[in-house]
Amino acid sequence: MPILGRVPLALLDALAAGLGLGYLAREYRDALISHGPVLSIATVVGVAVIVVAYRGYRVLRSANTRMEAIIADELSRRKPSPRPRR
């Protein structure tokens, strides 16, 4: 009996989310049609907020890495003390 390939968990999650959204869209079709422009603008704003937050996270992370490199460089330049500390 051949072993079938495993379906990635993310693919199953995407399928479940798609089925759920399809069900909700069918149930609330009138509300979606009457408020389409508002939902479109909200989607665009939501995506923009996510993109800006992700870019901000990346900038802060790279700045943190640079600061750590500068501090490590400065600390490595210090002369060792003549007597070791206990």
Backbone torsions as a table, in degrees:
resi	resn	phi	psi	omega
1	MET	NA	121.1	-178.8
2	PRO	-73.2	145.8	178.7
3	ILE	-88.9	122.6	179.9
4	LEU	-74.5	150.9	177.8
5	GLY	-65.4	146.6	-179.2
6	ARG	-81.5	139.9	177.6
7	VAL	-85.4	126.9	179.9
8	PRO	-59.9	146.1	-178.2
9	LEU	-62.1	-35.1	180.0
10	ALA	-63.4	-36.2	178.5
11	LEU	-65.9	-40.4	176.8
12	LEU	-66.3	-38.3	176.7
13	ASP	-63.2	-43.1	179.3
14	ALA	-63.9	-39.6	178.1
15	LEU	-64.0	-44.3	179.4
16	ALA	-64.1	-41.1	178.8
17	ALA	-65.7	-41.5	178.9
18	GLY	-63.7	-41.9	177.8
19	LEU	-64.6	-41.0	178.7
20	GLY	-64.9	-43.9	178.6
21	LEU	-66.5	-36.9	176.9
22	GLY	-63.1	-41.5	177.5
23	TYR	-62.7	-45.9	-179.7
24	LEU	-65.0	-38.6	179.4
25	ALA	-64.5	-37.1	179.6
26	ARG	-70.8	-39.5	-179.0
27	GLU	-68.8	-38.5	-174.6
28	TYR	-112.4	40.6	-177.0
29	ARG	-60.2	-44.0	-178.0
30	ASP	-63.4	-42.2	179.2
31	ALA	-66.0	-38.0	179.5
32	LEU	-67.3	-39.8	-179.3
33	ILE	-69.8	-41.6	-177.4
34	SER	-73.5	-25.3	-179.0
35	HIS	-114.5	28.3	-177.5
36	GLY	-57.5	-49.9	-179.4
37	PRO	-61.9	-38.3	179.8
38	VAL	-65.6	-42.9	178.8
39	LEU	-65.5	-37.1	178.5
40	SER	-64.4	-45.7	179.4
41	ILE	-64.9	-40.7	179.1
42	ALA	-64.0	-36.9	178.1
43	THR	-65.9	-44.6	179.3
44	VAL	-62.9	-43.7	179.0
45	VAL	-65.0	-40.7	178.9
46	GLY	-62.6	-43.8	177.9
47	VAL	-64.6	-40.2	179.2
48	ALA	-63.0	-40.9	178.8
49	VAL	-63.6	-41.4	178.8
50	ILE	-64.0	-42.9	-179.7
51	VAL	-65.4	-43.6	-180.0
52	VAL	-65.0	-40.3	178.6
53	ALA	-64.5	-41.0	179.7
54	TYR	-66.4	-43.4	178.1
55	ARG	-64.0	-41.3	177.7
56	GLY	-62.1	-40.5	177.1
57	TYR	-61.6	-43.7	-180.0
58	ARG	-64.8	-41.4	179.6
59	VAL	-64.3	-44.9	179.7
60	LEU	-65.8	-36.9	178.3
61	ARG	-65.7	-42.1	179.0
62	SER	-68.8	-36.4	177.1
63	ALA	-64.6	-38.6	178.1
64	ASN	-64.4	-41.2	178.9
65	THR	-63.4	-42.7	178.0
66	ARG	-63.1	-42.7	179.6
67	MET	-63.4	-40.8	178.1
68	GLU	-63.7	-37.8	178.2
69	ALA	-66.3	-40.9	179.3
70	ILE	-64.8	-45.2	-179.5
71	ILE	-64.4	-42.4	178.4
72	ALA	-63.2	-38.2	178.6
73	ASP	-66.6	-42.1	179.5
74	GLU	-66.9	-40.3	-179.3
75	LEU	-69.8	-30.0	-179.7
76	SER	-74.6	-19.0	180.0
77	ARG	-80.1	-14.7	-177.9
78	ARG	-68.1	141.0	177.8
79	LYS	-75.3	142.3	177.9
80	PRO	-68.5	151.1	-179.9
81	SER	-70.9	151.4	-178.4
82	PRO	-65.1	-32.4	178.6
83	ARG	-112.3	135.1	175.8
84	PRO	-69.6	143.9	179.1
85	ARG	-83.5	148.7	177.7
86	ARG	-109.0	NA	NA
